[in-house]
Amino acid sequence: MKQIVLMLCLLCLITVSRAQNVITVKGVVRDGTNQPIPGATILEKGTKNAVISSQNGVYQINVPANAILVYRYVGSKMIEISVNNRTDINAKLQDESNTLNEVVVTGYGQETTRGSLTGSVSSISGTEIAKVPVQNVAQALQGRIAGMQVTVGSGDPGAEPSIKIRGGTSITQSNEPLYVVDGVPQTEGLAFLDPMDIESIDVLKDASATAIYGARGANGVVLVTTKKLKGGKTTINYDGYVGARITSKYLPVLSPLQYAQYVYENSVRDATRLQRFINTYG
């Protein structure tokens, strides 16, 4: 009995000690021009504890005193800062300069560097898409392209997602963008594509898409480049995913005859309702 009491006391001391080591860290995330960055991610390294900076770049997170904070933002270099029992930590993220040299595909099918572009283009590589175990390529784009909204209209398994670029522009017409796969416009979306076959995806989001594709590109254009044969040794990659679609629970419901009897029993004491029942069911 004494040993159990001692163990409980030891566990309480460990819990109290761990709780005392957790501190609240505050600060501001700024860019290379010393401007606050809204929407930056501040993550405790090695955990899922993360927060997003506010409109003024301000953040607040509860972490252990010896934790390491990881600061990330799209288009900026990731940095890591050790807390070392500090409660005020300001971070400065430098621009990712090498993104200007990234090769992207324009609407005419030509490849150019991002620094020479005049339009708004977002890109994602096939390597990043392949990391996400999804059936539809559109689901892998969710949260990865700025200004793109990917929503599923229903909760049915296998339901095809809907893509909108920079919001909807029409109430009565479709707001889906134009899909172009290897230079060929498609009308079936991206459901027929295997995520493992994609080399890259480029999204045209401004008026340049309309200038190239006309009215069809008014809602934006999604350019998909698939993988092609390359020289070298033959390699085989395999990724397998298994899923099941079953109804976990069936709710008990009345049969048609039982429902008619139920309605009759509720109508028999009221002449008006009884007459309505007779007119409906005979």
LINWOTA-V702588 format. One record per residue. N is the residue number from 1. PSI is psi as a letter, one per 40 degrees, with the letter a starting at -180 (* if undefined). BURIAL is # if it has 9 or more other ideal C-beta (glycine too) atoms within 8 Angstrom, else .. Layout:
n=N psi=PSI burial=BURIAL
n=N psi=PSI burial=BURIAL
This chain:
n=1 psi=d burial=.
n=2 psi=d burial=.
n=3 psi=d burial=.
n=4 psi=d burial=.
n=5 psi=d burial=.
n=6 psi=d burial=.
n=7 psi=d burial=.
n=8 psi=d burial=.
n=9 psi=d burial=.
n=10 psi=d burial=.
n=11 psi=d burial=.
n=12 psi=d burial=.
n=13 psi=d burial=.
n=14 psi=d burial=.
n=15 psi=d burial=.
n=16 psi=d burial=.
n=17 psi=d burial=.
n=18 psi=d burial=#
n=19 psi=d burial=.
n=20 psi=d burial=.
n=21 psi=e burial=#
n=22 psi=h burial=#
n=23 psi=i burial=#
n=24 psi=h burial=.
n=25 psi=h burial=#
n=26 psi=i burial=#
n=27 psi=a burial=#
n=28 psi=h burial=#
n=29 psi=h burial=#
n=30 psi=i burial=#
n=31 psi=a burial=#
n=32 psi=d burial=.
n=33 psi=e burial=.
n=34 psi=f burial=.
n=35 psi=i burial=.
n=36 psi=i burial=#
n=37 psi=h burial=#
n=38 psi=i burial=#
n=39 psi=e burial=.
n=40 psi=i burial=#
n=41 psi=h burial=#
n=42 psi=h burial=#
n=43 psi=h burial=#
n=44 psi=h burial=#
n=45 psi=h burial=#
n=46 psi=e burial=.
n=47 psi=a burial=.
n=48 psi=e burial=.
n=49 psi=h burial=.
n=50 psi=i burial=#
n=51 psi=i burial=.
n=52 psi=h burial=#
n=53 psi=i burial=#
n=54 psi=a burial=.
n=55 psi=d burial=.
n=56 psi=e burial=.
n=57 psi=e burial=#
n=58 psi=i burial=#
n=59 psi=i burial=#
n=60 psi=h burial=.
n=61 psi=i burial=#
n=62 psi=h burial=.
n=63 psi=i burial=#
n=64 psi=i burial=#
n=65 psi=d burial=#
n=66 psi=e burial=.
n=67 psi=i burial=#
n=68 psi=h burial=#
n=69 psi=h burial=#
n=70 psi=h burial=#
n=71 psi=h burial=#
n=72 psi=i burial=.
n=73 psi=i burial=#
n=74 psi=h burial=.
n=75 psi=e burial=.
n=76 psi=i burial=#
n=77 psi=h burial=.
n=78 psi=h burial=.
n=79 psi=i burial=.
n=80 psi=h burial=#
n=81 psi=h burial=#
n=82 psi=h burial=.
n=83 psi=d burial=#
n=84 psi=f burial=.
n=85 psi=e burial=.
n=86 psi=i burial=.
n=87 psi=e burial=.
n=88 psi=h burial=.
n=89 psi=h burial=#
n=90 psi=h burial=.
n=91 psi=i burial=#
n=92 psi=h burial=#
n=93 psi=h burial=#
n=94 psi=i burial=.
n=95 psi=i burial=#
n=96 psi=g burial=.
n=97 psi=d burial=.
n=98 psi=e burial=.
n=99 psi=d burial=.
n=100 psi=d burial=.
n=101 psi=e burial=.
n=102 psi=h burial=#
n=103 psi=h burial=.
n=104 psi=i burial=#
n=105 psi=h burial=#
n=106 psi=i burial=#
n=107 psi=d burial=#
n=108 psi=e burial=.
n=109 psi=e burial=.
n=110 psi=i burial=.
n=111 psi=h burial=.
n=112 psi=i burial=#
n=113 psi=i burial=#
n=114 psi=d burial=#
n=115 psi=d burial=.
n=116 psi=e burial=.
n=117 psi=i burial=#
n=118 psi=e burial=.
n=119 psi=i burial=#
n=120 psi=h burial=.
n=121 psi=h burial=#
n=122 psi=i burial=#
n=123 psi=i burial=#
n=124 psi=h burial=#
n=125 psi=i burial=.
n=126 psi=d burial=#
n=127 psi=d burial=.
n=128 psi=d burial=#
n=129 psi=d burial=#
n=130 psi=e burial=#
n=131 psi=e burial=.
n=132 psi=h burial=#
n=133 psi=g burial=.
n=134 psi=i burial=.
n=135 psi=d burial=.
n=136 psi=h burial=#
n=137 psi=d burial=#
n=138 psi=d burial=#
n=139 psi=d burial=#
n=140 psi=e burial=#
n=141 psi=e burial=#
n=142 psi=h burial=.
n=143 psi=e burial=.
n=144 psi=e burial=.
n=145 psi=h burial=.
n=146 psi=h burial=.
n=147 psi=e burial=.
n=148 psi=h burial=#
n=149 psi=h burial=.
n=150 psi=h burial=#
n=151 psi=i burial=.
n=152 psi=h burial=#
n=153 psi=d burial=.
n=154 psi=i burial=.
n=155 psi=e burial=.
n=156 psi=h burial=.
n=157 psi=h burial=.
n=158 psi=e burial=.
n=159 psi=h burial=#
n=160 psi=h burial=#
n=161 psi=i burial=#
n=162 psi=h burial=#
n=163 psi=h burial=#
n=164 psi=h burial=#
n=165 psi=h burial=#
n=166 psi=f burial=.
n=167 psi=i burial=.
n=168 psi=i burial=.
n=169 psi=e burial=.
n=170 psi=i burial=.
n=171 psi=d burial=.
n=172 psi=d burial=.
n=173 psi=i burial=.
n=174 psi=i burial=.
n=175 psi=e burial=#
n=176 psi=i burial=#
n=177 psi=i burial=#
n=178 psi=h burial=#
n=179 psi=h burial=#
n=180 psi=h burial=#
n=181 psi=h burial=#
n=182 psi=f burial=.
n=183 psi=e burial=.
n=184 psi=h burial=.
n=185 psi=i burial=.
n=186 psi=i burial=.
n=187 psi=e burial=.
n=188 psi=e burial=.
n=189 psi=a burial=#
n=190 psi=e burial=#
n=191 psi=d burial=#
n=192 psi=e burial=.
n=193 psi=i burial=#
n=194 psi=h burial=.
n=195 psi=d burial=#
n=196 psi=e burial=.
n=197 psi=e burial=.
n=198 psi=h burial=#
n=199 psi=d burial=.
n=200 psi=i burial=#
n=201 psi=h burial=#
n=202 psi=h burial=#
n=203 psi=h burial=#
n=204 psi=h burial=#
n=205 psi=e burial=#
n=206 psi=a burial=.
n=207 psi=e burial=.
n=208 psi=d burial=#
n=209 psi=d burial=#
n=210 psi=d burial=#
n=211 psi=d burial=.
n=212 psi=d burial=#
n=213 psi=e burial=#
n=214 psi=a burial=.
n=215 psi=d burial=.
n=216 psi=d burial=.
n=217 psi=e burial=#
n=218 psi=d burial=.
n=219 psi=e burial=#
n=220 psi=i burial=#
n=221 psi=h burial=#
n=222 psi=h burial=#
n=223 psi=h burial=#
n=224 psi=h burial=#
n=225 psi=h burial=#
n=226 psi=i burial=#
n=227 psi=i burial=.
n=228 psi=i burial=.
n=229 psi=h burial=.
n=230 psi=i burial=.
n=231 psi=i burial=.
n=232 psi=a burial=.
n=233 psi=i burial=.
n=234 psi=h burial=.
n=235 psi=i burial=.
n=236 psi=h burial=.
n=237 psi=i burial=.
n=238 psi=h burial=.
n=239 psi=h burial=.
n=240 psi=h burial=.
n=241 psi=h burial=.
n=242 psi=h burial=.
n=243 psi=i burial=.
n=244 psi=i burial=.
n=245 psi=g burial=.
n=246 psi=i burial=.
n=247 psi=h burial=.
n=248 psi=d burial=.
n=249 psi=h burial=.
n=250 psi=h burial=.
n=251 psi=h burial=.
n=252 psi=h burial=.
n=253 psi=i burial=.
n=254 psi=i burial=.
n=255 psi=i burial=.
n=256 psi=d burial=.
n=257 psi=d burial=.
n=258 psi=d burial=.
n=259 psi=d burial=#
n=260 psi=d burial=#
n=261 psi=d burial=.
n=262 psi=d burial=#
n=263 psi=d burial=#
n=264 psi=d burial=#
n=265 psi=d burial=.
n=266 psi=e burial=.
n=267 psi=e burial=#
n=268 psi=d burial=.
n=269 psi=e burial=.
n=270 psi=h burial=.
n=271 psi=d burial=.
n=272 psi=d burial=.
n=273 psi=d burial=#
n=274 psi=d burial=#
n=275 psi=d burial=.
n=276 psi=d burial=#
n=277 psi=d burial=#
n=278 psi=d burial=.
n=279 psi=d burial=.
n=280 psi=d burial=.
n=281 psi=e burial=.
n=282 psi=* burial=.
